[in-house]
Amino acid sequence: MLAKTIADISLTDHVKMIKTDKDQIWDPTNKPLIKGGIILQVEDLITTGESSLKVRKAIRDQYPKLPILFVPFLPVVVDRSDPDNRITTIENSRVLPLLKIDIQTFQPDNCPYCAVGSEALRPREGNNWNRLTRKN
């Protein structure tokens, strides 16, 4: 849990989120946010930026009357966003990746692997993750 380690080192509170199938939601065990507090969001992986935006939305939804401030940068361990269209900002926070990995993502109708018979799988659907990692 990278974000918790960073919070511990910096002597600040760690805000936990709960990941559901489609959203990020506020963990009810979090301490309340205070007015004027600034949030440092830390991500282990960024692909589309969608999860990062969902985290911010969940925090704002939890505190609709509190102005929520994020630092102007977003540390990310691995950036595997589209190499031809890198995610460089999330809202007003500059994405600062430790590592950039170039992994192309193809739509099934434009996939060279599919063209030679490989089945296109979405990792988070059904039992696909187990199939991809050979776990039964």
Phi and psi in radians as a Rosetta constraint file:
Dihedral C 1 N 2 CA 2 C 2 CIRCULARHARMONIC -1.033 0.35
Dihedral N 2 CA 2 C 2 N 3 CIRCULARHARMONIC -0.810 0.35
Dihedral C 2 N 3 CA 3 C 3 CIRCULARHARMONIC -1.049 0.35
Dihedral N 3 CA 3 C 3 N 4 CIRCULARHARMONIC -0.705 0.35
Dihedral C 3 N 4 CA 4 C 4 CIRCULARHARMONIC -1.139 0.35
Dihedral N 4 CA 4 C 4 N 5 CIRCULARHARMONIC -0.727 0.35
Dihedral C 4 N 5 CA 5 C 5 CIRCULARHARMONIC -1.074 0.35
Dihedral N 5 CA 5 C 5 N 6 CIRCULARHARMONIC -0.758 0.35
Dihedral C 5 N 6 CA 6 C 6 CIRCULARHARMONIC -1.104 0.35
Dihedral N 6 CA 6 C 6 N 7 CIRCULARHARMONIC -0.748 0.35
Dihedral C 6 N 7 CA 7 C 7 CIRCULARHARMONIC -1.078 0.35
Dihedral N 7 CA 7 C 7 N 8 CIRCULARHARMONIC -0.756 0.35
Dihedral C 7 N 8 CA 8 C 8 CIRCULARHARMONIC -1.090 0.35
Dihedral N 8 CA 8 C 8 N 9 CIRCULARHARMONIC -0.785 0.35
Dihedral C 8 N 9 CA 9 C 9 CIRCULARHARMONIC -1.095 0.35
Dihedral N 9 CA 9 C 9 N 10 CIRCULARHARMONIC -0.684 0.35
Dihedral C 9 N 10 CA 10 C 10 CIRCULARHARMONIC -1.562 0.35
Dihedral N 10 CA 10 C 10 N 11 CIRCULARHARMONIC 0.098 0.35
Dihedral C 10 N 11 CA 11 C 11 CIRCULARHARMONIC 0.978 0.35
Dihedral N 11 CA 11 C 11 N 12 CIRCULARHARMONIC 0.766 0.35
Dihedral C 11 N 12 CA 12 C 12 CIRCULARHARMONIC -2.175 0.35
Dihedral N 12 CA 12 C 12 N 13 CIRCULARHARMONIC 3.020 0.35
Dihedral C 12 N 13 CA 13 C 13 CIRCULARHARMONIC -1.431 0.35
Dihedral N 13 CA 13 C 13 N 14 CIRCULARHARMONIC 2.536 0.35
Dihedral C 13 N 14 CA 14 C 14 CIRCULARHARMONIC -1.722 0.35
Dihedral N 14 CA 14 C 14 N 15 CIRCULARHARMONIC 2.190 0.35
Dihedral C 14 N 15 CA 15 C 15 CIRCULARHARMONIC -1.699 0.35
Dihedral N 15 CA 15 C 15 N 16 CIRCULARHARMONIC 2.042 0.35
Dihedral C 15 N 16 CA 16 C 16 CIRCULARHARMONIC -1.659 0.35
Dihedral N 16 CA 16 C 16 N 17 CIRCULARHARMONIC 2.537 0.35
Dihedral C 16 N 17 CA 17 C 17 CIRCULARHARMONIC -2.097 0.35
Dihedral N 17 CA 17 C 17 N 18 CIRCULARHARMONIC 2.690 0.35
Dihedral C 17 N 18 CA 18 C 18 CIRCULARHARMONIC -1.926 0.35
Dihedral N 18 CA 18 C 18 N 19 CIRCULARHARMONIC 2.159 0.35
Dihedral C 18 N 19 CA 19 C 19 CIRCULARHARMONIC -1.574 0.35
Dihedral N 19 CA 19 C 19 N 20 CIRCULARHARMONIC 2.157 0.35
Dihedral C 19 N 20 CA 20 C 20 CIRCULARHARMONIC -1.775 0.35
Dihedral N 20 CA 20 C 20 N 21 CIRCULARHARMONIC -3.043 0.35
Dihedral C 20 N 21 CA 21 C 21 CIRCULARHARMONIC -1.019 0.35
Dihedral N 21 CA 21 C 21 N 22 CIRCULARHARMONIC -0.632 0.35
Dihedral C 21 N 22 CA 22 C 22 CIRCULARHARMONIC -2.161 0.35
Dihedral N 22 CA 22 C 22 N 23 CIRCULARHARMONIC -0.193 0.35
Dihedral C 22 N 23 CA 23 C 23 CIRCULARHARMONIC -2.416 0.35
Dihedral N 23 CA 23 C 23 N 24 CIRCULARHARMONIC 3.033 0.35
Dihedral C 23 N 24 CA 24 C 24 CIRCULARHARMONIC -1.994 0.35
Dihedral N 24 CA 24 C 24 N 25 CIRCULARHARMONIC 2.345 0.35
Dihedral C 24 N 25 CA 25 C 25 CIRCULARHARMONIC -2.237 0.35
Dihedral N 25 CA 25 C 25 N 26 CIRCULARHARMONIC 2.730 0.35
Dihedral C 25 N 26 CA 26 C 26 CIRCULARHARMONIC -1.145 0.35
Dihedral N 26 CA 26 C 26 N 27 CIRCULARHARMONIC 2.293 0.35
Dihedral C 26 N 27 CA 27 C 27 CIRCULARHARMONIC -1.380 0.35
Dihedral N 27 CA 27 C 27 N 28 CIRCULARHARMONIC 2.143 0.35
Dihedral C 27 N 28 CA 28 C 28 CIRCULARHARMONIC -1.141 0.35
Dihedral N 28 CA 28 C 28 N 29 CIRCULARHARMONIC -0.201 0.35
Dihedral C 28 N 29 CA 29 C 29 CIRCULARHARMONIC -1.494 0.35
Dihedral N 29 CA 29 C 29 N 30 CIRCULARHARMONIC -0.062 0.35
Dihedral C 29 N 30 CA 30 C 30 CIRCULARHARMONIC -1.143 0.35
Dihedral N 30 CA 30 C 30 N 31 CIRCULARHARMONIC 2.599 0.35
Dihedral C 30 N 31 CA 31 C 31 CIRCULARHARMONIC -1.227 0.35
Dihedral N 31 CA 31 C 31 N 32 CIRCULARHARMONIC 2.649 0.35
Dihedral C 31 N 32 CA 32 C 32 CIRCULARHARMONIC -1.121 0.35
Dihedral N 32 CA 32 C 32 N 33 CIRCULARHARMONIC 2.561 0.35
Dihedral C 32 N 33 CA 33 C 33 CIRCULARHARMONIC -1.336 0.35
Dihedral N 33 CA 33 C 33 N 34 CIRCULARHARMONIC 2.650 0.35
Dihedral C 33 N 34 CA 34 C 34 CIRCULARHARMONIC -1.944 0.35
Dihedral N 34 CA 34 C 34 N 35 CIRCULARHARMONIC 2.621 0.35
Dihedral C 34 N 35 CA 35 C 35 CIRCULARHARMONIC -1.074 0.35
Dihedral N 35 CA 35 C 35 N 36 CIRCULARHARMONIC 2.332 0.35
Dihedral C 35 N 36 CA 36 C 36 CIRCULARHARMONIC 1.551 0.35
Dihedral N 36 CA 36 C 36 N 37 CIRCULARHARMONIC -0.092 0.35
Dihedral C 36 N 37 CA 37 C 37 CIRCULARHARMONIC -1.247 0.35
Dihedral N 37 CA 37 C 37 N 38 CIRCULARHARMONIC 2.638 0.35
Dihedral C 37 N 38 CA 38 C 38 CIRCULARHARMONIC -2.069 0.35
Dihedral N 38 CA 38 C 38 N 39 CIRCULARHARMONIC 2.380 0.35
Dihedral C 38 N 39 CA 39 C 39 CIRCULARHARMONIC -1.820 0.35
Dihedral N 39 CA 39 C 39 N 40 CIRCULARHARMONIC 2.246 0.35
Dihedral C 39 N 40 CA 40 C 40 CIRCULARHARMONIC -1.740 0.35
Dihedral N 40 CA 40 C 40 N 41 CIRCULARHARMONIC 1.886 0.35
Dihedral C 40 N 41 CA 41 C 41 CIRCULARHARMONIC -1.518 0.35
Dihedral N 41 CA 41 C 41 N 42 CIRCULARHARMONIC 2.328 0.35
Dihedral C 41 N 42 CA 42 C 42 CIRCULARHARMONIC -2.179 0.35
Dihedral N 42 CA 42 C 42 N 43 CIRCULARHARMONIC 2.321 0.35
Dihedral C 42 N 43 CA 43 C 43 CIRCULARHARMONIC -2.135 0.35
Dihedral N 43 CA 43 C 43 N 44 CIRCULARHARMONIC 2.463 0.35
Dihedral C 43 N 44 CA 44 C 44 CIRCULARHARMONIC -1.419 0.35
Dihedral N 44 CA 44 C 44 N 45 CIRCULARHARMONIC -0.551 0.35
Dihedral C 44 N 45 CA 45 C 45 CIRCULARHARMONIC -2.557 0.35
Dihedral N 45 CA 45 C 45 N 46 CIRCULARHARMONIC 2.439 0.35
Dihedral C 45 N 46 CA 46 C 46 CIRCULARHARMONIC -2.280 0.35
Dihedral N 46 CA 46 C 46 N 47 CIRCULARHARMONIC 2.262 0.35
Dihedral C 46 N 47 CA 47 C 47 CIRCULARHARMONIC -2.082 0.35
Dihedral N 47 CA 47 C 47 N 48 CIRCULARHARMONIC -1.016 0.35
Dihedral C 47 N 48 CA 48 C 48 CIRCULARHARMONIC -1.964 0.35
Dihedral N 48 CA 48 C 48 N 49 CIRCULARHARMONIC -0.283 0.35
Dihedral C 48 N 49 CA 49 C 49 CIRCULARHARMONIC 1.561 0.35
Dihedral N 49 CA 49 C 49 N 50 CIRCULARHARMONIC -0.152 0.35
Dihedral C 49 N 50 CA 50 C 50 CIRCULARHARMONIC -1.056 0.35
Dihedral N 50 CA 50 C 50 N 51 CIRCULARHARMONIC -0.779 0.35
Dihedral C 50 N 51 CA 51 C 51 CIRCULARHARMONIC -1.110 0.35
Dihedral N 51 CA 51 C 51 N 52 CIRCULARHARMONIC -0.696 0.35
Dihedral C 51 N 52 CA 52 C 52 CIRCULARHARMONIC -1.070 0.35
Dihedral N 52 CA 52 C 52 N 53 CIRCULARHARMONIC -0.739 0.35
Dihedral C 52 N 53 CA 53 C 53 CIRCULARHARMONIC -1.163 0.35
Dihedral N 53 CA 53 C 53 N 54 CIRCULARHARMONIC -0.650 0.35
Dihedral C 53 N 54 CA 54 C 54 CIRCULARHARMONIC -1.151 0.35
Dihedral N 54 CA 54 C 54 N 55 CIRCULARHARMONIC -0.631 0.35
Dihedral C 54 N 55 CA 55 C 55 CIRCULARHARMONIC -1.070 0.35
Dihedral N 55 CA 55 C 55 N 56 CIRCULARHARMONIC -0.832 0.35
Dihedral C 55 N 56 CA 56 C 56 CIRCULARHARMONIC -1.111 0.35
Dihedral N 56 CA 56 C 56 N 57 CIRCULARHARMONIC -0.713 0.35
Dihedral C 56 N 57 CA 57 C 57 CIRCULARHARMONIC -1.090 0.35
Dihedral N 57 CA 57 C 57 N 58 CIRCULARHARMONIC -0.753 0.35
Dihedral C 57 N 58 CA 58 C 58 CIRCULARHARMONIC -1.100 0.35
Dihedral N 58 CA 58 C 58 N 59 CIRCULARHARMONIC -0.679 0.35
Dihedral C 58 N 59 CA 59 C 59 CIRCULARHARMONIC -1.148 0.35
Dihedral N 59 CA 59 C 59 N 60 CIRCULARHARMONIC -0.784 0.35
Dihedral C 59 N 60 CA 60 C 60 CIRCULARHARMONIC -1.143 0.35
Dihedral N 60 CA 60 C 60 N 61 CIRCULARHARMONIC -0.652 0.35
Dihedral C 60 N 61 CA 61 C 61 CIRCULARHARMONIC -1.122 0.35
Dihedral N 61 CA 61 C 61 N 62 CIRCULARHARMONIC -0.613 0.35
Dihedral C 61 N 62 CA 62 C 62 CIRCULARHARMONIC -1.204 0.35
Dihedral N 62 CA 62 C 62 N 63 CIRCULARHARMONIC -0.567 0.35
Dihedral C 62 N 63 CA 63 C 63 CIRCULARHARMONIC -2.231 0.35
Dihedral N 63 CA 63 C 63 N 64 CIRCULARHARMONIC 1.193 0.35
Dihedral C 63 N 64 CA 64 C 64 CIRCULARHARMONIC -1.124 0.35
Dihedral N 64 CA 64 C 64 N 65 CIRCULARHARMONIC -0.400 0.35
Dihedral C 64 N 65 CA 65 C 65 CIRCULARHARMONIC -1.732 0.35
Dihedral N 65 CA 65 C 65 N 66 CIRCULARHARMONIC -0.055 0.35
Dihedral C 65 N 66 CA 66 C 66 CIRCULARHARMONIC -1.752 0.35
Dihedral N 66 CA 66 C 66 N 67 CIRCULARHARMONIC 2.240 0.35
Dihedral C 66 N 67 CA 67 C 67 CIRCULARHARMONIC -1.182 0.35
Dihedral N 67 CA 67 C 67 N 68 CIRCULARHARMONIC 2.107 0.35
Dihedral C 67 N 68 CA 68 C 68 CIRCULARHARMONIC -1.701 0.35
Dihedral N 68 CA 68 C 68 N 69 CIRCULARHARMONIC 2.134 0.35
Dihedral C 68 N 69 CA 69 C 69 CIRCULARHARMONIC -1.968 0.35
Dihedral N 69 CA 69 C 69 N 70 CIRCULARHARMONIC 2.297 0.35
Dihedral C 69 N 70 CA 70 C 70 CIRCULARHARMONIC -1.965 0.35
Dihedral N 70 CA 70 C 70 N 71 CIRCULARHARMONIC 2.531 0.35
Dihedral C 70 N 71 CA 71 C 71 CIRCULARHARMONIC -1.073 0.35
Dihedral N 71 CA 71 C 71 N 72 CIRCULARHARMONIC 2.726 0.35
Dihedral C 71 N 72 CA 72 C 72 CIRCULARHARMONIC -1.398 0.35
Dihedral N 72 CA 72 C 72 N 73 CIRCULARHARMONIC 0.353 0.35
Dihedral C 72 N 73 CA 73 C 73 CIRCULARHARMONIC -2.520 0.35
Dihedral N 73 CA 73 C 73 N 74 CIRCULARHARMONIC 2.708 0.35
Dihedral C 73 N 74 CA 74 C 74 CIRCULARHARMONIC -2.266 0.35
Dihedral N 74 CA 74 C 74 N 75 CIRCULARHARMONIC 1.738 0.35
Dihedral C 74 N 75 CA 75 C 75 CIRCULARHARMONIC -1.160 0.35
Dihedral N 75 CA 75 C 75 N 76 CIRCULARHARMONIC 2.338 0.35
Dihedral C 75 N 76 CA 76 C 76 CIRCULARHARMONIC -2.326 0.35
Dihedral N 76 CA 76 C 76 N 77 CIRCULARHARMONIC 2.328 0.35
Dihedral C 76 N 77 CA 77 C 77 CIRCULARHARMONIC -1.257 0.35
Dihedral N 77 CA 77 C 77 N 78 CIRCULARHARMONIC -0.945 0.35
Dihedral C 77 N 78 CA 78 C 78 CIRCULARHARMONIC -2.168 0.35
Dihedral N 78 CA 78 C 78 N 79 CIRCULARHARMONIC 2.143 0.35
Dihedral C 78 N 79 CA 79 C 79 CIRCULARHARMONIC -1.779 0.35
Dihedral N 79 CA 79 C 79 N 80 CIRCULARHARMONIC 1.918 0.35
Dihedral C 79 N 80 CA 80 C 80 CIRCULARHARMONIC -2.052 0.35
Dihedral N 80 CA 80 C 80 N 81 CIRCULARHARMONIC 0.504 0.35
Dihedral C 80 N 81 CA 81 C 81 CIRCULARHARMONIC -1.177 0.35
Dihedral N 81 CA 81 C 81 N 82 CIRCULARHARMONIC 2.914 0.35
Dihedral C 81 N 82 CA 82 C 82 CIRCULARHARMONIC -0.917 0.35
Dihedral N 82 CA 82 C 82 N 83 CIRCULARHARMONIC 2.093 0.35
Dihedral C 82 N 83 CA 83 C 83 CIRCULARHARMONIC -1.033 0.35
Dihedral N 83 CA 83 C 83 N 84 CIRCULARHARMONIC -0.441 0.35
Dihedral C 83 N 84 CA 84 C 84 CIRCULARHARMONIC -1.520 0.35
Dihedral N 84 CA 84 C 84 N 85 CIRCULARHARMONIC -0.145 0.35
Dihedral C 84 N 85 CA 85 C 85 CIRCULARHARMONIC -2.654 0.35
Dihedral N 85 CA 85 C 85 N 86 CIRCULARHARMONIC 1.104 0.35
Dihedral C 85 N 86 CA 86 C 86 CIRCULARHARMONIC -1.017 0.35
Dihedral N 86 CA 86 C 86 N 87 CIRCULARHARMONIC 2.517 0.35
Dihedral C 86 N 87 CA 87 C 87 CIRCULARHARMONIC -1.350 0.35
Dihedral N 87 CA 87 C 87 N 88 CIRCULARHARMONIC 2.011 0.35
Dihedral C 87 N 88 CA 88 C 88 CIRCULARHARMONIC -1.895 0.35
Dihedral N 88 CA 88 C 88 N 89 CIRCULARHARMONIC -0.398 0.35
Dihedral C 88 N 89 CA 89 C 89 CIRCULARHARMONIC -2.483 0.35
Dihedral N 89 CA 89 C 89 N 90 CIRCULARHARMONIC 2.615 0.35
Dihedral C 89 N 90 CA 90 C 90 CIRCULARHARMONIC -2.123 0.35
Dihedral N 90 CA 90 C 90 N 91 CIRCULARHARMONIC 1.978 0.35
Dihedral C 90 N 91 CA 91 C 91 CIRCULARHARMONIC 0.918 0.35
Dihedral N 91 CA 91 C 91 N 92 CIRCULARHARMONIC -2.105 0.35
Dihedral C 91 N 92 CA 92 C 92 CIRCULARHARMONIC -1.784 0.35
Dihedral N 92 CA 92 C 92 N 93 CIRCULARHARMONIC 0.299 0.35
Dihedral C 92 N 93 CA 93 C 93 CIRCULARHARMONIC -1.840 0.35
Dihedral N 93 CA 93 C 93 N 94 CIRCULARHARMONIC 2.183 0.35
Dihedral C 93 N 94 CA 94 C 94 CIRCULARHARMONIC -1.295 0.35
Dihedral N 94 CA 94 C 94 N 95 CIRCULARHARMONIC 2.267 0.35
Dihedral C 94 N 95 CA 95 C 95 CIRCULARHARMONIC -1.334 0.35
Dihedral N 95 CA 95 C 95 N 96 CIRCULARHARMONIC 2.183 0.35
Dihedral C 95 N 96 CA 96 C 96 CIRCULARHARMONIC -2.050 0.35
Dihedral N 96 CA 96 C 96 N 97 CIRCULARHARMONIC 1.597 0.35
Dihedral C 96 N 97 CA 97 C 97 CIRCULARHARMONIC -1.441 0.35
Dihedral N 97 CA 97 C 97 N 98 CIRCULARHARMONIC 2.510 0.35
Dihedral C 97 N 98 CA 98 C 98 CIRCULARHARMONIC -1.350 0.35
Dihedral N 98 CA 98 C 98 N 99 CIRCULARHARMONIC -0.649 0.35
Dihedral C 98 N 99 CA 99 C 99 CIRCULARHARMONIC -2.445 0.35
Dihedral N 99 CA 99 C 99 N 100 CIRCULARHARMONIC 2.340 0.35
Dihedral C 99 N 100 CA 100 C 100 CIRCULARHARMONIC -1.921 0.35
Dihedral N 100 CA 100 C 100 N 101 CIRCULARHARMONIC 2.233 0.35
Dihedral C 100 N 101 CA 101 C 101 CIRCULARHARMONIC -2.061 0.35
Dihedral N 101 CA 101 C 101 N 102 CIRCULARHARMONIC 2.261 0.35
Dihedral C 101 N 102 CA 102 C 102 CIRCULARHARMONIC -1.587 0.35
Dihedral N 102 CA 102 C 102 N 103 CIRCULARHARMONIC 1.795 0.35
Dihedral C 102 N 103 CA 103 C 103 CIRCULARHARMONIC -2.214 0.35
Dihedral N 103 CA 103 C 103 N 104 CIRCULARHARMONIC 2.051 0.35
Dihedral C 103 N 104 CA 104 C 104 CIRCULARHARMONIC -1.395 0.35
Dihedral N 104 CA 104 C 104 N 105 CIRCULARHARMONIC 2.459 0.35
Dihedral C 104 N 105 CA 105 C 105 CIRCULARHARMONIC -2.004 0.35
Dihedral N 105 CA 105 C 105 N 106 CIRCULARHARMONIC 2.286 0.35
Dihedral C 105 N 106 CA 106 C 106 CIRCULARHARMONIC -2.008 0.35
Dihedral N 106 CA 106 C 106 N 107 CIRCULARHARMONIC 2.547 0.35
Dihedral C 106 N 107 CA 107 C 107 CIRCULARHARMONIC -1.370 0.35
Dihedral N 107 CA 107 C 107 N 108 CIRCULARHARMONIC 2.565 0.35
Dihedral C 107 N 108 CA 108 C 108 CIRCULARHARMONIC -0.912 0.35
Dihedral N 108 CA 108 C 108 N 109 CIRCULARHARMONIC -0.641 0.35
Dihedral C 108 N 109 CA 109 C 109 CIRCULARHARMONIC -1.342 0.35
Dihedral N 109 CA 109 C 109 N 110 CIRCULARHARMONIC -0.120 0.35
Dihedral C 109 N 110 CA 110 C 110 CIRCULARHARMONIC -2.224 0.35
Dihedral N 110 CA 110 C 110 N 111 CIRCULARHARMONIC 0.388 0.35
Dihedral C 110 N 111 CA 111 C 111 CIRCULARHARMONIC -1.706 0.35
Dihedral N 111 CA 111 C 111 N 112 CIRCULARHARMONIC 2.080 0.35
Dihedral C 111 N 112 CA 112 C 112 CIRCULARHARMONIC -1.153 0.35
Dihedral N 112 CA 112 C 112 N 113 CIRCULARHARMONIC -0.489 0.35
Dihedral C 112 N 113 CA 113 C 113 CIRCULARHARMONIC -1.254 0.35
Dihedral N 113 CA 113 C 113 N 114 CIRCULARHARMONIC -0.702 0.35
Dihedral C 113 N 114 CA 114 C 114 CIRCULARHARMONIC -1.113 0.35
Dihedral N 114 CA 114 C 114 N 115 CIRCULARHARMONIC -0.635 0.35
Dihedral C 114 N 115 CA 115 C 115 CIRCULARHARMONIC -1.076 0.35
Dihedral N 115 CA 115 C 115 N 116 CIRCULARHARMONIC -0.431 0.35
Dihedral C 115 N 116 CA 116 C 116 CIRCULARHARMONIC -1.842 0.35
Dihedral N 116 CA 116 C 116 N 117 CIRCULARHARMONIC 0.275 0.35
Dihedral C 116 N 117 CA 117 C 117 CIRCULARHARMONIC 1.834 0.35
Dihedral N 117 CA 117 C 117 N 118 CIRCULARHARMONIC -0.046 0.35
Dihedral C 117 N 118 CA 118 C 118 CIRCULARHARMONIC -1.297 0.35
Dihedral N 118 CA 118 C 118 N 119 CIRCULARHARMONIC 2.443 0.35
Dihedral C 118 N 119 CA 119 C 119 CIRCULARHARMONIC -1.453 0.35
Dihedral N 119 CA 119 C 119 N 120 CIRCULARHARMONIC 2.275 0.35
Dihedral C 119 N 120 CA 120 C 120 CIRCULARHARMONIC -1.373 0.35
Dihedral N 120 CA 120 C 120 N 121 CIRCULARHARMONIC 2.190 0.35
Dihedral C 120 N 121 CA 121 C 121 CIRCULARHARMONIC -2.179 0.35
Dihedral N 121 CA 121 C 121 N 122 CIRCULARHARMONIC 2.415 0.35
Dihedral C 121 N 122 CA 122 C 122 CIRCULARHARMONIC -1.635 0.35
Dihedral N 122 CA 122 C 122 N 123 CIRCULARHARMONIC 2.046 0.35
Dihedral C 122 N 123 CA 123 C 123 CIRCULARHARMONIC -0.953 0.35
Dihedral N 123 CA 123 C 123 N 124 CIRCULARHARMONIC -0.580 0.35
Dihedral C 123 N 124 CA 124 C 124 CIRCULARHARMONIC -1.600 0.35
Dihedral N 124 CA 124 C 124 N 125 CIRCULARHARMONIC -0.001 0.35
Dihedral C 124 N 125 CA 125 C 125 CIRCULARHARMONIC -1.620 0.35
Dihedral N 125 CA 125 C 125 N 126 CIRCULARHARMONIC 2.330 0.35
Dihedral C 125 N 126 CA 126 C 126 CIRCULARHARMONIC 0.908 0.35
Dihedral N 126 CA 126 C 126 N 127 CIRCULARHARMONIC -2.278 0.35
Dihedral C 126 N 127 CA 127 C 127 CIRCULARHARMONIC -1.722 0.35
Dihedral N 127 CA 127 C 127 N 128 CIRCULARHARMONIC 0.298 0.35
Dihedral C 127 N 128 CA 128 C 128 CIRCULARHARMONIC -1.083 0.35
Dihedral N 128 CA 128 C 128 N 129 CIRCULARHARMONIC -0.664 0.35
Dihedral C 128 N 129 CA 129 C 129 CIRCULARHARMONIC -1.063 0.35
Dihedral N 129 CA 129 C 129 N 130 CIRCULARHARMONIC -0.755 0.35
Dihedral C 129 N 130 CA 130 C 130 CIRCULARHARMONIC -1.102 0.35
Dihedral N 130 CA 130 C 130 N 131 CIRCULARHARMONIC -0.677 0.35
Dihedral C 130 N 131 CA 131 C 131 CIRCULARHARMONIC -1.131 0.35
Dihedral N 131 CA 131 C 131 N 132 CIRCULARHARMONIC -0.720 0.35
Dihedral C 131 N 132 CA 132 C 132 CIRCULARHARMONIC -1.218 0.35
Dihedral N 132 CA 132 C 132 N 133 CIRCULARHARMONIC -0.562 0.35
Dihedral C 132 N 133 CA 133 C 133 CIRCULARHARMONIC -1.753 0.35
Dihedral N 133 CA 133 C 133 N 134 CIRCULARHARMONIC 0.076 0.35
Dihedral C 133 N 134 CA 134 C 134 CIRCULARHARMONIC 1.093 0.35
Dihedral N 134 CA 134 C 134 N 135 CIRCULARHARMONIC 0.523 0.35
Dihedral C 134 N 135 CA 135 C 135 CIRCULARHARMONIC -1.662 0.35
Dihedral N 135 CA 135 C 135 N 136 CIRCULARHARMONIC 2.344 0.35
